[in-house]
Amino acid sequence: MAQARKFELTDDSVVVIVGTGAGGGVLANELAQKGVKVVALEAGGRYLPEDYINDEWESFGQLAWTDPRTTSGDWRVAKDFAGLPAWIVKAVGGTSIHWAGASLRFQEHEWKARTTYGAVEGASLLDWPLDHAEMAPWYDKAEAKLGVSGVGGRPRLPGSNNYKVLEKGALALGYKEVHTGNMAINSVEYDDRISCQQTGFCFQGCKWGAKWSAAYTDIPRGEATGNLEVRDHAHVARILHDDKGKVTGVEYFDKDGQLQMQKARLVCVAGNSYESPRLLLNSASSMFPDGLGNASGQVGRNYMRHTTGSVYGVFEKPVRMWRGTTMAGIIRDEARHDPSRGFVGGYEFETLSLGIPFMAAFLDPGSWGREFTTALDSYENMAGMWIVGEDMPQADNRVTLSETKDAHGLPVANVNFSDHPNDIAMRNHAYAQGQAIYRAVGATRTLPTPPYPSTHNLGTNRMSEKPDDGVVNKWGRSHQVENLYISDGSQFTTGAAENPTLTIVALAIRQADHIANEMSAGNI
């Protein structure tokens, strides 16, 4: 039976938002609060904190986007996790259910990477059509919404054993900016959410609701206004347009597999850096033969995923890194731009702990041999950190349509990625520094591990000043289609060294303000 609808399929006054994560979920609520009627379409189901599972594999089965995808390029993921280029959530609230909570503002120079770094051979660097000053008030609003610790008078989270090992090693090496992070996880009660209970399993959905997620904050608040309808199990197939090139609505498969058509005044795409370009490419027509809004040929290009990797240290005594907040610990000193290190841009270290199932899957070498088994034998005595740094956009790191089809017969995304030499130089520098941190506190063994399926998917519909250079303008509006917006991390021009969610949320709040103003002025 089809879900009861709040808004009619024929209602062409609604804003349709595709995806309900940090971009789409926030945008939906912000518009609903301003009196705008919104239909949000989500491909996955709906789960709340009581539904989340504190078990890595079971939780993965509940939340992950496991529809087929294909991969190519020289990245390790294409060899070892070919059908899973990233751990992305398919549920109301999107990957804001799975994220660790790290909420960091871009540094001033990162808005202008092309100007700051100069021409980097093989990279398609571009300055954002935005800057630090313009984004500052929107970051203020985003931090207040998320309840970010360490700003706004909110105390930082306590440090776990994993953090204490990281901090001691970092200070021994002379690092200065070392703390438990700016986290969208309550250190004290805030915004009707309790404080962190230090359970761990942050990646599996916070069972306490202490971590911000659109699933149980923005989405229900938007629904409470009466202006937002969320349709789950609604897989959008394509965006439709009229003979003038204006978007008129979307076709989607409902939970019964029936094809529906929802009319729209405008459409905002927030399906992550894989699904958003895939949708535009699958919406090709005689007027848009290369994909909707793709006159520049830039849809799907310049895919970034952050330069990642991990370092684990084994110690003589137990650390029990899994206790406490998964990622509440950061070293920011290496996030600066300092080409004397042999690369442009910077990176950060953040505490990380994986449970035994994921550790067994992601260790290198994995699943076999003495080197692997002795590492797992030492699990209780391990500390772990994650590397996150700015990778270079490259035109051929891109999402295209695969020959493989999904259950609805739609071509799936193929994700092509190869490291840029700058990415490799940065990662190698980080491996050396990460191992030195642990050795400084007596590690008996250090284990640098290669990148695994990451969730920081960025680019593919990038913002640009000039239409030829990207897909959307500074508001996330398509250069080519006046009532089509991109509202997720795919609009990122460059990736910066920081975890992206705070910036996605800040851009969504700003975009909602812009859209509401444009609608009331009759411009869209």
N, C-alpha and C positions, 0 to 999 in steps of 0.2 A: 504494500500500500504506500502511496506517495505521502511525503510529509505534508502536514497542514501548512499552508503558506500564509504569511502575513501580507506580502505584497504580490499582486497579480503578475503573471508572466508577461502580460501585455503592458505593464506599467513602465512607460518609457521616461519617467521622471526620476527613476532611482539611479544611484551610483552603484555599479557592480564592482566588487573587489574580489579578485581571484587570489585566494590564499589568506590565512588568518594568523600568520606568525608575528614576529616583532615589527615588521612593516605593515602588513595588511590588517592585523588585529588592532594595532594602535590607530592606524588611519580610520578604520571602521568606527571605533569608539569616539575618536576626536570629531569626526563628521557628525555622528549621531548626537553628540552633545551639543553641536551647533544647529541641530534641527534638520539636518540633511537625511533623507531616506536612503538607507543602504541595504543592499543584498550582498552578503559575503558568502562566497562559494568555497567550500573546503573539500578536497579530494578524500580526506581521511575521516575517521570516526571522532567521537567526543569522549574524552577521559578527564577525570578530575582527580585531585590528590588521593582520594580514597581508592582510586582505581590503579594507581601506579604500583609497580612491583619492584621491590628491592632485591632484584636478581638480574645480573647483566644480560644473560641470554634470553630469559623470559621477557624482560622489559623490551629488549631489542625486537622480539617478535610482536609485541603489543604496539610499539610506537613507530618503528622504522619504516621508511619508504623503501619497500622491497620489490616494487615493480621493476621490470627489467630496464637496464641501461647498458650501453656498451662503452668501451674505453679504447683509446689508442695513445701513442706517444711513448716516450722512454721512461716515464715515471714508474716507480715500483708498483703503484696501485694497479696499473694496467696489467701487470703480470700476476700479482698475488690476490687482488680483489676486483677482478675485471668487471663484475656486475654491480659492484658497490663502490663507486668513486667517492662517496661521502656518506656519513651517518647523518641523514636528514629525517626529520619527523614528518609523518603523514597523519596529522590529527589536528583538531581545532586547537589553536595556540601555536601550531608549527614547531619549529626547532627551538622556540623559547621555552618549551618543556624540557628539552635536553641540554640546553646551554649551561655552562658552569657559572655564569653570573658576572664575569669580569667586565667592568664598565669603565672604559678609559677614553678620554678625549684625544682626538688627533693632535699632534704637535703642529705648531704654526707652519713649519716648513713643509709638512706633508701635504698640505692643500696645493702646493705649487711644486710638485716633484720634477716636472720637466725643467722649470726655471732653476730649481735648486741643484739638481743632479747633473744638468746638462744633457746632451745627447748620449745615450747609452746604446752602444751598438747592439742591434738585435732586439731592442726593446721598443715598444710603442708608447712611450711615456707621454703624458699630456697633463697640463695643469687642470685642476678642477675649476669650473666657472664660479666657484664659491671661495671664501677665505675664512680665516680664523675669527675675525671680528664679526662677520655676518652670522656665523654659526654659534657664537658664544651664548646669546639669549636662549637659543633653542636647546643647547646642551643643558642650560640651567633648568629648563622645563623637563627635559628627559631625566635628569638626575633626580629631580623631585618626584616624578612619576614612579621611577624604579626604586626610589629609596636608597640610592647608592651610598655605601659606607665610606667614611673618610672625607666626605664633603657635606655641606649644608648642616654642619653641627652634629652629624651622625657618627658615632664612634666606629672604628674599624673592628672587624671580627677578631676573636682570639686566635692565637697561633697554635696549630697542631704540632705533633712531633715532627711530621714531614716538613713543616715550615721552619721549625727550630733548627733542624739540620741544615736546611737551605740558608737560613739567615747567618748561622755561625760560619759556614764556609764562605759566604759572600763577603761578610765583614772581614774575614781573614785575608781575602784577596784585595781588599780596599774598596769594594763597592759601597756606595753611600745611600742610594735610593732603594731601600729594602724594607718591605712592610707586608701586611696581610691584604693589601690590595684595595681597590675601589670596586666593591662587589654589590650587585643588586640582590643581596641576601641580607635580611634584617639582622643587625647586631643587637638591636633592641626592638620592641614592638613598634610597628609603624604601618600606617595606612590599613588598619584592620587586619594585619598579618602578624603572626607571632614571630619571635626571634628564632634564629637558627638553633636547632637542637643537636647539631654536630653528629648527625647520623651517618654522613657519607652518602653515597648513591646519588649525588647531585645530578649526574648525567641521566639518571633513570626517572627523573621527575621528582620534585620535592614533595614528599608526602605530608609535610607540615605547612606548605604554602609560604614558607619563610622567604623562599627565592621568588623574585618576580617572574611571572609568566603571563602572557596575554590570555592563556587558557582560562585562568580564574580571577583575572583583574579586569583588563580592558574589555574583553568580550562580554562577560555578564553585565558589566556596567553600561556598555553600549546598548545591550538588549533591554535593560531596565528603562531606558528612555522611551521605548516604543518605536524608535526610528531604525533599529537594526534587526535584520533577520539573517540568521546564520543557517545555511543549508549544508549539512555534513554529507559525506559520501556523494559529493557532487563533483565529478571529474570534468573539468572544462575541456572541450574538444577544440573549439576554435572561436575566434572573435569575428563577428560579422560587421559589414559596413554597407553604406548606400552608394549610389553612383557618383556622389560628390567626394567620396573617400572619408566620410565621417563614420565613426563607429556607431552601430545601432543596437548592439546586444551581443550575447554570447550563447553558443550552443554547449550544453553539458549533458553528460550521462548521469542520471540520478541513481539512487541506491538500488533500484530495481533494474538498472541497465537500460532504462528508457531514455531516449534522446529528447531533451527539453530545450526550449529557447526562451531566455530571459531578455527582455528588452532593457535598454539602458540609455541614460542621458550621457554618461561617460563611463569608461572602463579603466580600472586601476589594476595592474598586474603585479602580484606580489607572491610569486610561486617559487622563489629561490633562483639562484643563478643557472640552474639546469632547466627547470620547468618553465621559467618565464621566457627565455629565448625560444625554447621548444614550442611554446604556444604561439608565439609570433610567427615562427617559421611554418608551423602547421596551419596558420591562418592565411597562407598565400592565396591569391586570387588573380584574375586577369589584370586587375588594376595594380595589384602588389605581387608581381610574379615571384619575387625573391623573398617574400614574407612580409607581413604587415609592419609598416613603419621602417622598412629596411632599404630605403633609397640609398643610404650611404654604404650598404654592404657590411655594416658594423654589427648587426645583430648576431649574437653568439660569439663575437671575437673578444680578445683581451681578457680571457678567463684567468682569474687569480685565485689562489687558495691559501695564501700565506706560506712563507718558508717555514716548514715545520720539521720536527724530529723530537726525540726524547733522549734524556740521559737518566740512567738509574745507577745508584750507588749501593753497594753491599757493605754492611758494617758488621762488626764483631758482636754487637748487642742489638736486641730488637728495636725497630722503629715503629712498626705497625702503621705504615703510611696511609692505610685505608681509613683510619679513624679521623673523624672531623671533616670539615669542608674540603671538597675535592681540590679546589684551585685557589684557596685563600692564602696566597703567598706570591710575591712578585719581586723581581729585580729589574729595575728600569734603566740602569746606567748605560746599557748597550743600545738603548733605543735611539740614541742620538745619531745624527748624520756625521760621519767621520771617515772620509775616504782613505785615510792613512791605514785603516784596517784591511784594505784591499777590496772594499765593496761600497756601494752607495746605500743609503738608508740604514735602518737599524733593526734590532730585535729585542725581545724581552724573554726572560725566564719566568715561568709560572709553575707553582707546585702542581703535581699531577700524581694521582694514584689510580691504577687500574686493578680490578679484581683479578683473581687467578684465571678465570675463563678468558677474559680479554687479554691479559698478560701472555697467556699461552698462545693466543692467536697472533699477537703483534710483535713478540720478541724476535730479534734477528740474531742468529738463525732460529726459526720457530719450529716447534713441534717434534724435534728429533735430536738425538745425540747428547753426549755428555755435557757439552757447553750449555745446552738448553736445560737439561734436567737439573744440573747443579745450580743454575740461576733460579729455577722455580723452588728448589730445596731451600734457597736463601730468602724466600719471599718475605718472611716476617722481619728480616733484618734489612730490607730495602727502603731507600728513599727515592723519590722520583720527581723529575721536573720536565716541563714541556717547553720547547722553543717555539716562539711565534714571531715572525719577522716579515718585513715588507718584501714581497716578491715582485719581479718585474712583469708588467703586462706585455704580452707578445701577441701579435696579430693572429698567429697560427695556433696559439693555445685557445681553443674555441669549442663551442657546442654546435654541432650540426645534427641533422636528422639521420638516424641510423636506418639500415634496411630492416632491423628487428622491429616488430610491432608489439604493442601492448594488448591487453585483454579486449580493448575496444577497437582494435585494428588501427590504432594511430602509431605512426613512426615514433620511436622513443629517442631520447637524447643520446648522441655519442659524444663523449667528453675526451678531447685530445689535449694532452699536456706533456710538455717536456721542460725540464729545468733550464733556466737561463744561467750562464756562467756566474752572474752576480748572486743568484740564489745558492749555488753550490759553494761559493766562497764564503757567503754569510753562514751557511749551515756548518761548514767545517770549522769556522771560527767559534761558533756557538758550541759545537761538540767539545772542542779543546777547553773552552772556558768552563763549561758545565762539568766536565770531568775534573778540572782543577778545583772547582768549588767543593766537590765531594772528597777529593784527596786531601784537601786542607783540613778536613775533619775526620781523617782516618779511614776513609773507604778502603776496603781490602780488594775491591774489584769495581770497575766502572763499566757500564753497558750503554754505549750510544746506540740508539735504535733508529732505523730509517722512518720516514714519514708513513703514517697509516691513513686510512680514509679520514679526511679532515672535514670539519663542518664549516669552515670559513670560506664559503664560496662567494666570490665577488666578481664584479665586472660582467661582461657579456651583453649589457645594454647601457653602455656608459654615458655619463653626462659629458657634454662638451659645449664650448662656446659656439663653435661652427658646426652646422649640420653635417658636413662631410666627415667630421672627425668622430662622431658618436651617434647615439640613438635618441637621447633626450636632452632637454635644456636644463638650466639650473633649478627648475621646479620639478624635474622628473617628467615633464610633458614631452611627448614625442615631437621631434622636429618636423615630422611629416604628417601626423594625424592629430588634429587639434583637440580631440576629446579622448585621447589615449594617454594614460600615465603609467610609469613604472614606479613601484613603491617599495622596493626591497633592495638587498645588497647588490643586485645586478646593475644598479645605476652607478656604482662606485667607479670613479675615474681611475683611481689608484687605491692600493690596499692599506697603506700606512703600516706601522708596526703594531697597532693596537687591535685588540679584539673588536669586531665591528658592530656589535649589537647596539651599543649606546648611540652610535652615529646613525644607524638605521632608524632607531626610535626618534632621534632628534629631527631627522629628515622627514619622517612621517608626520610628526606634529606640525612642522613647518609647511609641509605639503597640504595638510588638511586646512590650515589657515588660508593658504593660497587658493585652494579649490573652492572653499566656501565663499571667499570674496569674489572670485571669478563667476561663480554661479549666481550670486546675488546681483552682480553687475550685468548679468545676461551675456557674458562673453563666451561661456561654454554651456 
